[in-house]
Amino acid sequence: MIKQLPNLFTLLNLVFGCLACVAVLQPGIILVADPQGQYYYDLPAQIWMASLFIGAGAVVDYLDGFLARLLKAGSEMGRELDSLSDVVTFGVAPSLILYQFLRLSLAADQEALDQTTIGLLPAFFIPVAAAWRLARFNLNAGAAAPSYFQGLPVPAAGLFVASLPLIYWNVNETWVSSTLLSPLFLYAVIALLSGLMISKIPILAFKFSSYTWKENKLRYSIVLFAIALSVFLKWLAIPLTIVGYVLLSLFFKKQFA
């Protein structure tokens, strides 16, 4: 039974992904009034719950791999379950967040919410790219290098998107909210994350064979970078850390790839 513990964590990741989807879809976009009595569309504050569920999914996703290595309980079944769960938690759920942000960004047009869904469909490039990325990973699992991944890990892309509602509701800067509600910004995020996931660029893996500074100085540097950013920038630290993670991986790829 103890050998199944990693798989139970993997399935818990899937449950968190399902809960994130529910949090995004209920109640969707709402109509609210400002102090002057003018009505406008906005995202309900409850959507930040989806971000927390995705974050919780990331925690148990890391733990299932850690436990599998600790208990020497890795299996093909576990790998497939992990990928299927990741598609939901870090692919489908984030795509629904982007879908809602795109709906809101188009709501300035009086007919926006009645338009065809063509302008909203790019949000679903995220789960498509995630599925492609994970399928390729599973096919190459036997030959995969333990020190790096090919392409951006799907959980990193999911966490980037999950940070958007938290930033929207907690960073009280006009330029931040206007950026998050810019269709061009949202399409750029979708294109970059999808492209990075399906690419084959080497991205540092956070798999520790030991915990010495010499062997993990780049990993520890990224962690320290993330902590420093969180102190000064709060929720903005999440996407900036992921951007830094990708850039540092590219800059220092000769050290691990």
C-alpha positions in Angstrom: 0.0 0.0 0.0 2.8 2.4 0.8 4.0 2.1 -2.8 0.7 3.7 -3.9 1.2 6.8 -1.8 2.8 8.8 -4.7 -0.2 7.9 -6.9 -2.6 9.1 -4.2 -0.8 12.5 -4.2 -1.0 12.5 -8.0 -4.8 12.0 -7.9 -5.1 14.7 -5.2 -3.4 17.0 -7.8 -6.2 16.1 -10.2 -8.8 16.9 -7.6 -7.2 20.3 -7.0 -7.3 20.9 -10.8 -11.0 20.1 -11.0 -11.7 22.4 -8.0 -9.8 25.2 -9.8 -12.0 24.7 -12.9 -15.1 25.0 -10.8 -13.8 28.2 -9.1 -13.1 29.8 -12.4 -16.5 29.0 -13.9 -18.7 30.0 -11.0 -20.0 32.6 -11.3 -18.0 33.7 -14.4 -18.0 37.4 -15.3 -20.3 39.6 -13.3 -21.9 43.0 -13.7 -21.1 45.4 -10.9 -21.7 49.1 -10.2 -19.2 51.7 -9.3 -19.9 54.4 -6.6 -21.3 56.7 -9.3 -23.9 54.0 -10.3 -22.2 53.2 -13.6 -22.2 49.5 -14.4 -19.3 47.5 -15.8 -18.1 44.0 -16.2 -15.6 42.5 -13.8 -14.2 39.2 -12.6 -15.6 38.0 -9.2 -13.1 38.0 -6.4 -13.7 34.2 -5.9 -11.6 33.5 -9.0 -8.5 33.8 -6.8 -9.6 30.4 -5.3 -8.7 28.8 -8.6 -5.1 30.2 -8.2 -4.9 28.7 -4.8 -6.1 25.3 -6.0 -3.6 25.3 -8.8 -0.9 26.3 -6.3 -1.9 23.4 -4.1 -1.8 21.1 -7.1 1.8 22.2 -7.7 2.8 21.4 -4.2 1.4 17.8 -4.3 2.7 17.4 -7.8 6.2 18.0 -6.5 5.6 15.8 -3.5 4.4 12.8 -5.6 7.7 12.8 -7.5 9.7 13.2 -4.4 7.9 10.4 -2.7 8.2 8.1 -5.8 12.0 8.6 -5.7 12.2 8.3 -1.9 10.1 5.1 -1.8 11.5 3.8 -5.1 7.9 3.5 -6.3 8.2 5.0 -9.7 6.2 3.2 -12.4 4.7 3.7 -15.8 1.3 3.9 -14.2 2.4 6.7 -12.0 4.0 8.6 -14.9 0.8 8.4 -16.9 -1.4 9.5 -14.0 0.9 12.4 -13.4 0.7 13.6 -16.9 -3.1 13.2 -17.1 -3.5 15.2 -13.8 -1.1 17.9 -15.0 -3.1 18.5 -18.1 -6.1 19.3 -16.0 -4.5 21.3 -13.2 -1.8 23.2 -15.2 -3.4 23.1 -18.6 -7.2 23.2 -18.6 -7.7 25.2 -15.4 -5.2 28.0 -16.4 -6.8 28.1 -19.9 -10.2 28.8 -18.2 -8.6 31.7 -16.3 -7.2 33.1 -19.5 -10.6 32.5 -21.2 -12.3 34.7 -18.5 -9.6 37.4 -18.7 -10.1 37.5 -22.5 -13.8 37.8 -22.1 -13.4 40.7 -19.7 -10.8 42.4 -21.9 -13.3 42.3 -24.8 -16.3 43.4 -22.6 -15.6 47.1 -23.4 -17.4 46.3 -26.7 -21.1 46.3 -26.0 -21.5 43.2 -28.1 -18.4 41.5 -26.8 -20.1 38.8 -24.7 -22.4 37.9 -27.6 -19.6 37.7 -30.2 -18.4 34.4 -31.6 -15.8 32.6 -29.6 -13.0 33.0 -32.2 -11.2 35.6 -30.1 -11.4 33.4 -27.0 -10.2 30.1 -28.6 -6.5 30.9 -28.2 -6.9 30.4 -24.4 -7.1 26.7 -25.2 -3.7 26.6 -26.8 -2.4 26.2 -23.3 -3.9 22.7 -22.6 -3.1 21.7 -26.1 0.6 22.6 -25.7 0.6 21.0 -22.2 -0.8 17.7 -23.6 1.8 17.7 -26.4 4.6 18.5 -23.9 3.6 15.8 -21.5 3.1 13.2 -24.2 6.6 13.9 -25.5 8.0 13.7 -22.0 6.4 10.3 -21.5 7.7 8.9 -24.8 11.2 10.1 -23.9 11.1 9.2 -20.2 13.7 6.4 -20.5 16.2 8.6 -22.2 15.5 11.9 -20.4 18.3 13.7 -18.7 17.8 14.0 -14.9 19.2 17.6 -14.8 17.0 19.3 -17.3 13.7 19.3 -19.2 13.0 19.8 -22.9 10.8 22.9 -22.9 9.1 24.7 -20.1 7.6 22.4 -17.5 3.8 22.4 -17.6 3.4 23.3 -13.9 5.6 26.4 -14.4 3.3 27.6 -17.2 0.2 26.8 -15.1 1.6 28.7 -12.1 2.4 31.7 -14.3 -1.3 31.9 -15.4 -2.5 31.2 -11.9 -0.7 34.3 -10.6 -2.8 36.6 -12.8 -6.0 36.7 -10.7 -3.9 37.1 -7.5 -2.1 40.1 -9.1 -5.3 41.5 -10.5 -7.0 41.5 -7.1 -4.1 42.4 -4.9 -1.8 44.8 -6.8 -3.4 48.2 -6.7 -1.7 49.8 -9.6 -3.6 51.0 -12.6 -1.0 49.9 -15.1 -1.1 46.4 -13.7 -4.9 46.0 -14.1 -4.8 47.7 -17.6 -2.0 45.3 -18.7 -3.9 42.2 -17.5 -7.0 43.3 -19.4 -5.1 44.0 -22.6 -5.9 41.4 -25.3 -2.5 41.8 -26.8 -0.8 41.0 -23.5 -3.0 38.0 -22.9 -2.4 36.7 -26.4 1.3 37.2 -26.0 1.3 35.2 -22.7 -0.6 32.4 -24.4 1.8 32.4 -27.4 5.0 32.5 -25.2 3.9 29.9 -22.7 2.6 27.5 -25.4 5.7 28.0 -27.5 8.0 27.4 -24.6 6.2 24.2 -23.5 6.4 22.6 -26.9 10.0 23.8 -27.6 13.0 21.6 -26.9 15.1 24.3 -25.2 16.8 22.9 -22.0 15.2 24.1 -18.8 16.8 23.3 -15.5 15.0 20.5 -13.6 14.4 20.8 -9.9 15.4 17.3 -9.1 18.0 16.9 -6.4 20.4 14.0 -6.3 22.1 15.8 -3.4 21.6 19.0 -1.5 25.1 20.5 -1.7 25.6 24.0 -2.9 28.2 23.0 -5.4 25.9 20.7 -7.3 22.8 22.8 -6.9 24.0 26.4 -6.9 21.8 27.4 -9.9 18.7 25.8 -8.3 19.4 27.5 -4.9 20.1 30.8 -6.7 16.6 30.6 -8.4 15.0 29.9 -5.0 16.8 32.9 -3.4 15.8 35.0 -6.4 12.2 34.0 -5.9 12.3 34.8 -2.1 13.9 38.2 -2.7 11.3 39.1 -5.3 8.4 38.0 -3.1 9.6 40.3 -0.3 9.5 43.4 -2.5 6.9 42.5 -5.2 4.5 40.2 -3.4 2.3 38.4 -6.0 4.2 39.9 -9.0 7.1 37.8 -7.9 5.4 34.6 -9.2 5.5 35.4 -13.0 8.8 37.3 -12.7 10.4 34.2 -11.0 9.2 32.0 -13.8 10.6 34.4 -16.4 13.9 34.5 -14.4 13.9 30.7 -14.2 13.7 30.4 -18.0 16.3 33.1 -18.7 18.8 31.7 -16.2 18.3 28.2 -17.6 19.1 29.5 -21.1 22.1 31.5 -19.9 23.6 28.7 -17.9 22.5 25.7 -20.0 26.0 24.6 -20.6 26.3 23.8 -16.9 23.6 21.2 -16.9 22.5 20.4 -20.4 
